[in-house]
Every structure is written in structure tokens, then in C-alpha cells.
Amino acid sequence: GAFDPSIGSRLLEFCHGGNSFQQCCDMYREQFVNALYCNGSAEEQATASAFDWVVHLFGVTWKVAFAVVPPGAFCGGWLCFAAALIVIGGVTATVGDVASLLGCSTGFMTDDITALTLVALGTSLPDTFASKLACVQDDTADNSVGNITGSNSVNVFLGVGVPYTMAAFYWEGQGVTQEWRDHLWKGQRFEDLYLPMYPQGGFIVPSESLGISVIAFTVIAVIGIGMLMWRRVHYGGELGGPKFAQYRDADFLIFL
């Protein structure tokens, strides 16, 4: 059969989101320009405060890194979604490795302390900046609050679940290897610790302080959500309100 021109038209419309290819490329280029300017443009940069400059210089590396992600106009936003996941994974892996090396080089920071401080801070900063922009630009708090809750869900379910699932399948196929036997946990070999309980081997990650971390996260999350609900009742929304309440609640969340 003959080729239906409407199929090609629909395909192009899907790829460009109703925009021309040149318009999509201009949007892509604009992302890098906005990332390099303080507050996103030359006009806003001219009136930027010292605090704006500090925030910009602190986060410009993240801005440029995520500007690589194509705009949502391409492929109905799916290309943006897939590229964002890849970049987030790369940034998370980089931050984790650098933090682990820093903790190792200092000699007094264990992996637990490194994970709860440097890694947590490094992986949360991009979400913090994204939520801050959503707070300023949107009429409601939906995107800013949703970004935080969504990113934490992705961290837990994908950031932990996917690697652990892959590792479980890998070690299920490998069985008890010499590497598995010689792996050390607090100076003891896996062969001595786990082989009697797991004669077929497998992927084993001792939890140690995981229980305390989960309890701390749950308590803080409940307190944070409770405060948002309280603000909705007293001020009519999760964000905003009287100036003193804004500073008070911001200080409270930082303290948490």
C-alpha cells in the first residue's frame, strides 16, 4: 500500500509538540541561557540581590547539568521525562561516589554518616531549587509540594528498589562464588556469617542502622505534613501567610 502522508504529519507533530523544529531548538538553547543567568534572564539578573547571587553560584552547576534535558516540546514530554531520569541517576551516582571518597579520605566519617549528610544534601539540592522556582512561578503550592513528595518517593521506590532488584537477580544467578564468600562485614566473612542460613547465596545487605533511619524519616515526615495541614487551616494554604509565620515555619522545617 501507499504511504499515508497523515502518518508522517502525526509523527512530526508528536516529535515537535505542534512547534516547528527550529522553535524546539530555540527552547533548548534558551534553557542553557536561563541556567547561566542569575534569576534566569539578563533583565532579572540586573536587579538580583546578593542572596540571589549566592543561591545562583551555589546551584549553577546543577542548573547547567539539568539544562541538558530536552524541553517538554519534544515527543510529547516523554523525551524530557526519560532524559531527566538518566541525568538524575548520573548526578546521584556522582554525588554518592564523591561523598564516599570524601568520607574515606577524612577518616572519621562512616558510610552511614556520609549517607545521612553529604549524600542526602547533594541529592536533595536539585529538588530544593526546583520547588523554590515552583513556589515563585506557580499560583498554587501543588507543584512545589508535589515535587518534594514525588522525588522522595522516586528515591525510595526507584533509587533503592531498582538497583536492589537487579542485584538480587544477579546474585541469584551467580550463587555462592568465592567473591561472595570473601566479602567482609565488620571484619567477618560472608561465608561465616550467612552461608549456614543461605546455602544458595544471594544478595545480602545488612541493615544495621536502617531501622533508626526509617523511624526518624517517618516521624519527621508526619510532623512536616501535619504542619502543612495546620497552615492550610490557619492561613488558607500551605505556602505564604503573614511574614512572621513564613520565617517561623521556615526555621522550624530547617530545624527538622
C-alpha positions in Angstrom: 0.0 0.0 0.0 0.9 3.6 -0.5 2.3 5.6 2.4 -0.3 7.7 4.2 1.1 11.3 4.5 -1.1 11.9 7.6 1.0 9.3 9.5 4.2 11.3 8.8 2.4 14.5 9.8 1.2 13.0 13.1 4.6 11.7 13.8 6.2 15.1 13.3 3.6 16.7 15.4 4.3 14.2 18.2 8.1 14.8 17.9 7.8 18.6 17.9 4.7 19.1 20.1 3.0 21.2 17.5 6.0 23.5 17.2 8.5 23.8 14.4 11.8 22.0 14.8 13.5 25.4 14.9 11.3 26.5 17.8 12.1 23.4 19.7 15.8 24.0 19.2 15.4 27.6 20.4 13.7 26.4 23.5 16.6 24.0 24.1 19.1 26.8 23.7 17.1 29.1 25.9 17.5 26.6 28.8 21.2 27.0 28.8 20.9 30.8 28.7 18.5 30.8 31.6 20.7 28.4 33.6 23.7 30.8 33.3 21.9 34.0 34.1 21.1 34.8 37.7 17.3 34.5 38.2 17.0 33.2 34.6 17.4 36.3 32.4 19.5 39.4 31.8 16.7 41.6 33.0 16.2 39.7 36.2 20.0 39.5 36.8 20.2 43.3 36.7 18.0 43.5 39.8 19.3 40.4 41.6 20.2 40.7 45.2 23.3 39.4 46.9 21.3 36.5 48.2 20.1 35.7 44.7 23.7 35.6 43.5 24.8 33.3 46.3 22.0 30.9 45.5 22.8 31.1 41.8 26.5 30.5 42.2 25.8 27.6 44.6 23.4 26.0 42.1 24.7 26.9 38.7 26.4 23.6 38.3 23.1 21.8 38.8 21.3 24.2 36.5 23.7 23.6 33.6 23.7 19.9 34.2 19.9 19.7 34.0 19.7 22.1 31.1 20.9 19.1 29.0 17.5 17.6 29.4 15.4 18.4 26.3 12.4 20.6 26.7 8.9 19.1 27.0 8.0 20.2 23.5 9.9 17.2 22.1 8.0 13.9 21.8 5.1 15.0 24.0 7.3 15.3 27.0 8.4 11.7 27.0 12.0 12.5 25.9 12.2 15.1 28.7 11.0 12.5 31.2 13.4 9.8 30.1 16.4 12.2 29.9 15.6 13.7 33.3 15.6 10.2 34.9 19.0 9.5 33.3 20.5 12.8 34.4 19.1 12.4 37.9 20.6 8.9 38.1 24.0 10.2 36.9 24.0 13.1 39.4 23.0 10.8 42.2 25.7 8.2 41.4 28.3 11.0 41.1 27.3 12.6 44.4 27.3 9.2 46.2 30.8 8.3 44.9 32.3 11.8 45.7 30.7 11.8 49.2 32.0 8.2 49.9 35.5 9.2 48.8 35.4 12.3 51.0 34.3 10.3 53.9 37.0 7.8 53.3 39.7 10.5 53.0 38.7 12.3 56.2 38.9 9.0 58.2 36.2 9.9 60.7 33.0 9.8 58.6 31.5 6.4 58.3 29.3 5.4 55.3 26.2 5.9 57.5 27.1 9.5 58.4 28.1 10.2 54.8 24.8 8.9 53.5 22.7 10.9 56.1 24.6 14.2 55.5 26.6 14.7 52.3 24.7 12.3 50.0 21.3 13.4 51.3 22.2 17.1 50.9 23.7 16.7 47.5 20.8 14.7 46.1 18.2 17.0 47.6 19.5 20.3 46.4 18.2 20.0 42.8 14.7 19.2 44.3 15.0 22.2 46.6 15.8 24.6 43.8 13.0 23.1 41.6 10.5 23.5 44.4 11.6 27.1 45.1 11.1 28.0 41.4 7.6 26.3 41.5 6.8 28.3 44.6 7.7 31.6 42.9 6.2 30.9 39.5 3.0 29.0 40.2 -0.3 30.2 41.6 -0.7 27.2 43.9 1.6 25.1 46.1 0.7 21.9 44.3 3.8 21.6 42.2 6.3 22.7 44.9 4.9 20.2 47.5 4.2 17.5 44.9 7.8 17.8 43.6 9.2 17.1 47.1 6.9 14.2 47.9 7.3 12.8 44.4 11.1 13.0 44.4 11.3 11.3 47.8 9.0 8.5 46.5 11.2 8.0 43.5 14.3 8.0 45.7 12.8 5.2 47.8 11.0 3.1 45.2 13.3 3.5 42.2 16.6 4.7 43.7 16.6 1.8 46.1 14.2 -0.7 44.6 15.6 -1.0 41.1 19.3 -1.5 42.0 18.4 -3.9 44.8 16.1 -5.9 42.4 18.8 -6.0 39.7 21.4 -7.1 42.3 19.0 -9.8 43.7 18.6 -11.3 40.2 22.4 -11.1 39.5 23.4 -12.9 42.7 20.6 -15.4 42.4 22.2 -16.4 39.1 25.8 -16.3 40.4 25.2 -18.4 43.5 27.9 -18.8 46.1 31.1 -17.5 44.5 34.5 -17.0 46.0 33.9 -13.3 45.9 30.6 -13.8 47.9 32.4 -16.0 50.4 35.3 -13.5 51.0 33.1 -10.4 51.2 33.6 -8.8 54.6 31.0 -7.3 57.1 32.6 -5.8 60.2 35.7 -7.9 59.8 33.8 -11.2 59.3 33.4 -13.1 56.0 30.0 -13.7 54.4 30.9 -17.4 54.4 31.0 -17.5 58.2 28.1 -15.1 58.7 25.5 -16.1 56.2 26.4 -19.4 54.4 24.7 -21.5 57.1 21.4 -19.6 56.7 21.7 -19.0 53.0 23.4 -22.0 51.4 22.5 -20.8 47.9 24.0 -17.4 48.5 22.1 -14.3 47.3 22.2 -10.5 47.6 22.6 -9.6 51.2 22.7 -6.0 52.6 23.0 -5.9 56.4 20.7 -3.2 57.7 22.5 -2.1 60.9 21.1 1.5 61.4 18.3 1.3 58.8 15.6 0.9 61.4 16.6 4.2 63.2 16.8 6.0 59.8 13.3 4.8 58.8 11.8 5.8 62.2 13.4 9.3 62.0 12.2 9.8 58.5 8.7 8.7 59.4 8.4 11.0 62.4 9.8 14.0 60.6 7.5 13.3 57.6 4.4 13.1 59.8 5.4 16.4 61.6 6.0 18.1 58.2 2.7 17.0 56.7 0.9 18.0 59.9 2.4 21.5 59.8 1.2 21.9 56.1 -2.3 20.8 57.2 -2.2 23.3 60.1 -1.1 26.1 57.8 -4.0 25.3 55.4 -6.5 25.6 58.2 -5.0 28.8 59.7 -3.7 30.7 56.6 -5.7 29.2 53.8 -2.8 27.5 52.1 0.4 25.5 52.6 2.6 28.5 51.4 2.5 32.2 52.2 0.7 33.8 55.1 1.9 36.5 57.4 5.7 37.3 57.2 6.4 36.2 60.8 4.7 32.9 60.1 6.7 32.4 56.9 10.0 32.9 58.8 8.9 30.9 61.8 7.8 27.9 59.7 10.8 28.0 57.5 13.1 28.0 60.6 11.1 25.1 62.0 11.5 23.0 58.8 15.2 23.7 58.7 15.5 22.6 62.3 13.7 19.3 61.4 
